[in-house]
């Protein structure tokens, strides 16, 4: 994540360009805009939310560019892809290990620190495979 507090716009842009270059990502104008939006604070955004936020009166980024860039950022470890269900994917700027509450009513994600969830044991994976990551999503709704 990029520290945006009390940082002039040109310094923020420079930090984003450097971060992209460190990860082997060519810092195009569109990628810089998307990274600035995503990495400015801990957040969970859908591709459509990113598209809406980066496009304004002076910027136009295509939907395909947003989706391709999010895939690249995820592949390079800048963000985490959180698949809530087959039709709902969020991009998480917090890449540290953690889990999520998914509010079914509002469609929002909230972080759960790893320490707050205790898992006593894991099943043995099939031969020649190892556990790479564990991502728990707890679906919640309003109490009635």
C-alpha positions in Angstrom: 0.0 0.0 0.0 1.1 3.6 -0.7 1.3 6.1 2.1 -0.9 9.0 0.8 -1.1 11.1 4.0 0.3 14.6 3.4 1.9 13.6 0.2 1.7 16.0 -2.8 0.2 14.5 -6.0 3.6 14.3 -7.9 5.2 12.4 -4.9 2.3 9.9 -4.8 2.7 9.3 -8.5 6.4 8.8 -8.2 5.9 6.3 -5.3 3.3 4.4 -7.5 5.6 4.4 -10.5 8.5 3.0 -8.4 6.2 0.3 -6.8 5.0 -0.8 -10.2 8.6 -0.9 -11.6 9.8 -2.9 -8.5 7.1 -5.6 -9.3 8.1 -5.7 -13.0 5.0 -3.8 -14.2 5.4 -1.2 -16.9 3.9 2.0 -15.4 1.5 3.1 -18.1 -0.8 6.1 -17.4 -3.8 3.8 -16.9 -1.9 1.4 -14.6 -0.8 4.4 -12.5 -4.3 5.7 -12.2 -5.6 2.3 -11.2 -2.8 1.7 -8.7 -3.3 5.2 -7.1 -7.0 4.4 -6.6 -6.5 0.9 -5.3 -3.5 1.3 -3.1 -4.3 4.7 -1.4 -5.9 2.9 1.6 -7.1 -0.5 2.8 -10.2 -1.3 0.7 -12.1 -3.9 -1.2 -13.3 -2.8 -4.7 -14.9 -4.6 -7.5 -13.6 -4.1 -11.1 -16.7 -1.9 -11.8 -16.0 0.3 -8.7 -12.4 0.7 -9.9 -13.6 1.6 -13.4 -16.0 4.2 -12.0 -13.5 5.8 -9.7 -10.7 6.1 -12.2 -12.9 7.5 -15.0 -13.7 11.2 -14.6 -13.7 14.3 -16.7 -9.9 14.1 -17.4 -9.4 10.3 -17.4 -10.8 7.5 -19.5 -9.8 4.0 -18.9 -11.5 1.1 -20.7 -13.2 -1.7 -18.9 -10.9 -4.2 -20.6 -7.8 -2.3 -19.4 -9.2 -2.2 -15.8 -9.8 -6.0 -15.8 -6.4 -6.8 -17.4 -4.6 -4.5 -15.0 -6.4 -5.9 -11.9 -5.4 -9.4 -13.1 -1.8 -8.3 -13.5 -1.7 -6.5 -10.2 -3.0 -9.7 -8.5 -0.5 -11.9 -10.3 2.3 -9.6 -9.2 1.1 -9.6 -5.6 0.2 -5.9 -5.4 -3.4 -6.8 -4.5 -5.4 -9.9 -3.6 -8.3 -11.3 -5.5 -11.2 -12.3 -3.2 -13.8 -14.4 -4.9 -17.0 -14.2 -2.9 -19.0 -16.3 -5.4 -19.0 -17.0 -9.1 -20.3 -13.6 -9.9 -18.7 -11.4 -7.3 -14.9 -10.7 -7.1 -13.3 -8.0 -5.0 -9.7 -6.7 -5.2 -8.2 -6.2 -1.8 -5.3 -3.7 -1.2 -4.4 -5.5 2.0 -2.1 -8.3 1.0 -1.2 -9.4 4.5 -2.8 -12.7 5.6 -6.4 -12.2 6.8 -9.9 -13.4 6.3 -13.2 -11.6 5.5 -16.8 -11.1 6.6 -19.0 -10.7 3.5 -22.2 -8.7 4.1 -24.7 -10.3 1.8 -27.2 -7.4 2.3 -24.8 -4.6 1.4 -22.3 -6.5 -0.8 -19.3 -5.3 1.2 -16.3 -7.1 2.6 -14.7 -6.4 6.0 -11.3 -7.7 7.2 -10.9 -10.3 9.9 -7.4 -10.6 11.4 -6.0 -14.1 11.2 -5.6 -14.2 15.0 -9.4 -13.7 15.4 -10.1 -17.0 13.7 -8.9 -20.3 15.2 -8.6 -23.3 13.0 -7.5 -26.4 14.9 -6.4 -28.5 12.0 -6.4 -28.9 8.2 -7.0 -32.0 6.1 -4.0 -33.5 4.4 -3.9 -32.4 0.7 -3.8 -35.0 -2.0 -0.4 -36.5 -2.9 2.1 -34.1 -4.4 0.1 -31.1 -3.3 0.6 -28.6 -0.5 -1.6 -26.0 1.0 -0.7 -22.6 -0.5 -3.2 -20.3 1.3 -6.3 -20.3 3.3 -9.0 -17.6 2.8 -12.1 -17.9 5.0 -15.1 -15.8 4.0 -17.9 -15.7 6.5 -21.2 -14.6 5.0 -23.4 -12.4 7.2 -26.8 -10.8 7.0 -28.8 -8.4 9.1 -30.5 -9.9 12.1 -34.2 -10.0 11.8 
